[in-house]
Amino acid sequence: MSKNDYWFHSAVARQILDAMDRGEKHIGVSLDLNLSRGTFALRGDELILDGDNRLSREELRRIEGKENRIFILEDGRLEVLEIRDEGYYKLVPTDQAPLLEISGVKMHISKGINPFESAGRMAAQVVKKGDRVLDTCSGLGYAASAALKLGAREVISVELSSTVMALRQRNPWSRQIFGPNIQLVHADIDEYIRELTAESFDAVIHDPPRFSLAGELYSERFYREIHRVLKRRGALFHYTGNPNLVKRGAGFIDHAAQRLRAAGFAKVVKVAELMGVTAHK
């Protein structure tokens, strides 16, 4: 990312096209996905961004026609922030930070709250100033960013998917994780955690993919590894998702809580609004 990168989605393109239709000469708009606003010139059928970059009405119409997509204008090239690999990965616009979607499945809480805020609330459940934090499945890095903002002295942030890591490199809301006090690790947390020193973290944020994709990360065996690497009185927030009821009226979260207790955790408390639990060593 550079200072001359610009991000667009359908609603923004529509706003600019409407201003063109009204014959306006300038428009105030956010071109970094709601992080800031700027004023840009309109010259006939072109949006003037800087000395080297501009977009035509035709390009803006192309963006307008692609709902739930984010485009980036980078080094003069306009492209969609999506990758078709083993699945279909894309960034999806919201009224604040974009969310990650994989093969039609949203990787964040998306109802009534934006993904950056929900990740921040998850981190705030367990992270205190001066903590050393393990972020097990970092995704776009929103929870790691929140941990740093809360005063964590160090964050170890682990992500398995190179595709996700490539997308977050081009997401302006992920910028904070590319700096000091954070170690970005490309690894399978199920294997990586076994190499970590016992009692070396004050807090763990565990936000794994859905159970059907990574059931091992919801197992008692894996929970025992989290318990092992936490310091005494250390805290875990575990996003479980899937609040649907299963057999005999017990919820998925309740079953995860039972396994956490079996793994040695105490004070396991359901946080229903965040679809997860807190637990302490």
N, C-alpha and C positions, 0 to 999 in steps of 0.2 A: 504494500500500500504506500502511496505517496500523497502529498498535499494536493496533487492535481488529479486525484481519482474522484469519481462522482457516481452516486448510486441512485437508481430510479426504479419505480414500480408503477403499476397501472394508475393509481390514484394521483400520483405526482405528475405523470405525463398528461393526464386529463386536466389537471389544474393549469399546466403550462399551455396546453392547446386552447383552453377556454380564454386565457389571457391573450393569446395570439388572435383569436376570433374577435375579441373586443378591441383590438388595435392598440393594446397597451405596449409601452416601450420598455418597461421593466417588470420584474416579478420577484417577490420575496418568497422563498421556498427552501425547504430542507433537502439537500442533495447528499446527505450522509446518514440517511435513515434515522432522522429525528434527534440526532445528537446536537445539531446547531442549525441556524437558518442564515441564509445569505441572500443578497439581491443581485440578480443577473439581468443582462440586457436582452431584449427581444428585437431582432432586426428582420422585419418581413416574416419569412417562414423559417427563421433560424433562432435557436437559443444560443447565446454567446456565453461561454463558460469562462474562458481565459484566452490568452493569446494563441493557444494551440488547439483548443478544443471547442467544438460547437456541435449541436444536434439539429437536424432538419425536422420539419414537420412530419415527413414520411417516417423517420426513425422514431419520433415520439408516438406516432400512431401505432407503430409496431409494438412498442412498449405497452401502450394503452390496451392493446388487444390481448395481452398475455396476463390474465389474472393470476394472483398468487405466485408471481415470479419476481425476482429481483435482478435487475440488470446493473452491470458495472461498466462505466466508461473508464478504461485504464490504458494509458499510453496510446490514446486515440482509437482504441478498439472497443466496440460495444458488444458485450456478451452476457448471457444469462448465468447467474450463479447456481449452476446445477451440474451434477456429474452422474453419468450413467455408468455404473461399475457393476458390482455384483447385485446391486439394487439401484434405485433411483433416488439420489440424494439432492436436496435443494434447500436453499434458504427461502423462507416465506415471510413476507412483510406483515408487521402488526402496527399498532399505533405507537410502538416504542421500538424495542430491540427485535430483530428478526428471530424466528424460531427455526429449528432444524426439523426437516421432515425426511423420513427414509421410507421409500416405497409406500407412500400414502399414510404412514404412521407418524404422528407428531411426537417428537422426543421431549416435549415440555408440557407442563400444565398450561392449557390454552383457554380455559373458560373463566372469564371474570378477572383475569390477571395476566400481565404480560410475562414472558419468560425470564427477563432479566430480574424483575421484581420477585418472582417466585423463587428463583435461585438464591437471591439475596436473603429472603426469609428463611430458606432452608439452612443456609450458612449461619444465620443469626441464632438459630436454635442451639448451636454447639460451640461456635468459634468465639474466643475471647482475645483481647489484646495480648500479644506476646506468644500466642500459640504456634506450635508447629503442626501443620494440617496436611492430611492426606486426602486428596480429591480423587476418588477411585476411577470414575468414568467421566472424564472432564467435558466431552462434547465440545461445545463452542467456548467453554471456559468461563461461563457466567458465574458459577459457584466459586471458582478460584478467584475471580475478580472481586467478588463480594467478601471472601475471606481476607484478602489483602486490605480492602477498605475497612474491615472491622479491626485491623491491626495485627493480623497474623505476621509473625516474624519470618516464616518460611512456609511455602506451599509446594508440595510434591503433587503434580497433576498428571494423571496417567490416562492415556487414550489409546485404544486398540486400532481404530480405523484411520488409515492414512488418508482416506477420502475425506473424512470429517476434518482432519487436521489441515488438509488443503483448503477446504471451504472457510475455516476460521481464519486462515491467513489473509483472507480477502473480506472479512467481516469487520467493519469499523468498531462494532461493539466488543470485539475480542481483543482490541489493542492492548489492554492493560496487562494481559498475561505474557506479553513479550517484553519483559523487563526484569529488573532485579527482584530478588526475594521469591522467585518462583522457578521451579525446575519442571520443564515439560518433558514427559517420558512417553515414548512410543512403545507400548508393550501391552500384553494381555495381563490385566490385573490379577487374574486367577493364578497366574504363574509368578508374576512380579512380587506379589505381596509375601510370598514364601521366602524371598531373599532379604526382606526388610528386617531390621533389628527389632527385637522384642522391646516393648515399652518405649517406643521412640516417637510417638505422636500424642499430642494433647487432644486432638479432635480428628474425626473422620467424617467426610461427606460421601455417602454411598448412594449414587443415583444411576443404577444400572439400566440397561435396555430392558424392555418388557420380558416377563418370565419365559414366554415361549421362545425368545431369541437367546437368552442367557440364563437358563435355569440354575446353572452351577453357582451363580452369584447371589442366589437366594437360599443356598444350602446351609445347613448347620456347620458343615466342614469349613465353608468360606467364612461364616460368621465367627468361627473360632479363630481364624487367622486375623480378622479385624480385632477381636478381643486381645489377641496376643500382642499386636503392635501398639495398642493403646497403653498409655501410662495409667497408673492407678488414679482413679477418679476422672479418667478421660471420658469423652462423650462422643457418641455417634448419632448422626441423623441419617436415616435410611429412607429414601423415597421408594415406595413399593408400587405405587400406582394400582391399577386394577382393583377398584373398590367394590366390584361386583360380588355378590354373595356366592359362596360355593356350598358344599354339602352341609346339611343340618343347620343352616342359618349362620354359620361362622364365616366371617369375611376373610379375604386374602390377607389383609393386614394383620388380622388376629393370628393366622397361621404363621406368618413371618415373626410375629412377636413371641410366639411359643418357641420357635427355633432359636431366637436370640437368647431367651432365658436358658434354654438347654445348652447353649454355647458359653454360658457363664455371665451374661449381662444381667444387671439389676436395673430397677427403676425404668422399665420399658413402658413408655407412654405413647399412646396413639395421638397423632396430630392430624386430625381428619381433614382440615382445610388444605393441608399440604400433601395429603395422600401418603403419609409415611409415619414413622415412629422415631422417637429419641430413645437412646439407651445409654447407660453408664456402666463403667467398669468398677 
